[in-house]
């Protein structure tokens, strides 16, 4: 599967933790199966981070279409290439790690390996980039708050809208309502519409959903959800002192820690 983040070319209303409502362009985190072109693990957010990425992968694992992919082809962004995700330093592009204890989130959930796209070369992950372009042309363009493509340089690519006034008048969809519209279009329209790429490849099944479900594919058993949920916790490496572990101004003690005094451990 190939993964990336996409900023929709329209605006929604978003309620911040302090209660203030602002207008934002929502970001999509999603994965595309490189054979069937099925979109999986779709999540919307204000700003993507490693936690959102983990949630997206877990959603893909336990959804239909979905499952555990054999390989990930990932963006070069720091969210995707963080050591907690890959098990190796971000500057190490070899894909190899000799430390079994630091295998990262990807391998912990059963993915064999990850491959990173080259920096500043979007054509190296062309399949998902084409999907994003199609999302704009087939879905986002028809939103009332659509303001034109982010990358378009022509004046005709921009649509002048008074987003601030639209927010004040309550004309913007909430991010939750926008996701409902998006997910309905994704599952009812895109996944069941004949795909030009599948026709060109000569696939027997021409829609993303049908190709994913009926064509041959990699099919490992996913880990228990309880284990996957544990992996969502934040991790850290700390020194065990003779009084235990010191973290956030507290001391954590256990008889089991005595064998590790003077050493660093994962928590």
N, C-alpha and C positions, 0 to 999 in steps of 0.2 A: 504494500500500500504506500501511497505517496501523501505526505501531509504538509499543510501550510496554513497560514492565517490570511483572512481576507476582510478588508474593511468595506462594508456595503456603501454604495453611493447614494444613501438617503439618510434621513435623520429620524430619531425616535426620542421620546422623553424617558429620562432615567432618574430614578430617585436615589440620591446619594445616602450613605450611612447617617449623615447628620440631618436628613429629612429634606434637604433642598432638591428641587427638581430642575434638571438641566437638560439641554438638547445635546445628543451625541450621535456619532455615526457608529452603529454597532459593529463589532468584530466577530467574524465567524471562524471557529476552529473546526476543521474537518479533515477527513481522510478519503482518498479515492482508491478503490481497488483497480490496479493497473490493467487487469484483463477485462473486467466487466464494466468498468467506469461507474460502479455503484458508489454512492456517497454514504459514509458511515461516521458515527461518533460526532455528529454535528452539535456544537454548543455555541451560544451567543454570549458575549460579555462586553464590558466597557474596555477593559485592557487585559490582554492575555498574559498568562504567566505559567510557570511550571505546574502549579496546582490545577489550573484549567486544562492544561495539556494532559495531565494524568486522568482527570475526569473524562476527557474526550476518549482516551484510549480504553478506559474501563467501560464506557458506554458502548464503544465499538465491540468489545469482547463479548458482551452479554445481550446484544441486540440482533435483530434479523432484518435485513442482511447484516452480517457481522461475524465476529470470531477473532481468533488470534492469527495475525499474519506471520508468514515465515520471515519476511524482511521488511524493514521500514526504510523508505527513502525520504529523508527529512530536510527541512529548510536549514539554512546555516545560522539562523537566529539563536540567541543565547538561551531562549526558553527550551528549544529542542536539543541543544548540544551541551547543556549543563552537566556537570559531572554526576549529579544525583540521577540524571536520566540515562546517560550512556555508560557510566562507570569508569570514565577516563577523563583526563584533562581536556578542556575545550580546544586547546591548541594541538592536541594529538589527533591527527586525521587518519591514523593507520587503521583504526577499527579494532586494534588488538589490545588486550589487557591481560597481564599475568597475575593479577591479584584477584583470586576467586571471591574474596570477601567484599569486593567493590565492583560488582557486576552491573550496578545501575538498575533503574526501574524497568527499562525495556526488557532486559534479559530476565529480570525477576518474574515477569508475568508470562514468560515463555517464548518471547521473540528471539530468534536466533542471532540476528545482528542488525545494525543500522548502517545506512550509507548516507553521507552528507552531500547535498548539492553544492556546487562550486559557488563561491561568493560572487554576487553581482552578475550572475548568469541565469536569469529566470527561465531561459529556454531549456535548461537542464532538467527542469521539472515541468515540462510543457503540458502534461496531461491535466494536472490540477489547475494550472494557469488558464488553460482553455475552459475548464469548468467554471472558473470564476468569471471569465468574460461572458460565458453563456448565462450565468446567473444574473448578471447585470442586464443583458439584452432581453431575457425572457421573464425576469421576475422584478428586479429592483426598479427598472425603468418605468414600471407602471404604478409605483408608489407615489402618493400625493406629495411626499417630501423629497422626491428625487431631485438632486441638484447637479447631476452630471458626473462623468468619470473623473477619478482622482488623477489619472495619468494623461488625460486628454489635453492637448496644447491648443487646439482650435477653439475659438469662441463658441462655435456651434456645439462643442462637447459640454458646455456649461449651461445650466438652467438656473436662472435667477429666481430665488425664493427668499422671502423674509422669514427665515426660520425662527427668529426671536419672537415675532408676532404670532406665528403659528403655534409656538409653544404656549404663549400667554393665552391664546384663544382655545387651547385644548385640542388643537387639530392634529397633533402628532400622536401616533400610536405609542403606547408604552412598549418597552423592550420585550415584555412578556407577550403582549398582543402581537407584536411583530414576529416573534418566534413562532407563534401559533400559525400565522399566515405563511411564513417561510416553510415550516415543517409540513404543513398540509400540501403546499406546492411541490416540495421535494418528494414526499411519499406517494402522492396521488398523480402527479404529472410527470416529473423528471424520471423517476425510477421506472415508470411504465411506458415511456415514450421511446420509439425506435431511435437508436443512437447512430449517427453517421460513422463514427469511428468503428463501431462493431460491424457495420455493413462493409466498410472498407477492408477490415481484417478478415472478412469471410466467415464470421462466427455464425453458428447455427441459430443461436438465440440473439435477437437483435435489441432487446431492451436491457438496461443495466440490471434490473431486479431478476429477470428470467435467466440472464447469462450467469449471474452470480449463484443463483440457487440450483441451476440445472447442469451447468458445465463443470468439468473436472476442476477441483481446487484443493488447496492445502487445508486440512481439517483436523487440527489437534484439539484435545479436550482442554477447556479453559480451567484455571485454578478455582478453588472454592471462593465464593464472594467474600467470605470472612477474611481469607488471606489477602485478597486484593484490597479490601478495606484497610487492613493493617499497613499495606504499602503506601496508602495515602497520607499516613502520618509523616510529619517532618522528621528528618534525621539529623544527627550531629555527632561529632567525635569529641569526646571529653576525656580528661585525665582523672584517673581514680586515685584519690588521696587516702591517707590513713583514716580520715573521717568520713569517707564516701565520695559522692559526686556533688560538686557545687554547681548549681545552675539557677539562674533567675533570682539570686539572693537566698536560695534555700539549700539545705543539705539533704541529700537522699542517701540513706544507709541500708545495707543489706549484708548478711553474713556471706552471701555468694560473691560479694565484691572483694573479699579479703585476698583471694588468689590473684587479683588483678591490680593490687596497689602498686603505683608507680608506672602503670601502663595506660595507654589510651584505648578506649572502647567505643563502639557504636551504640548510640541510644536512639 
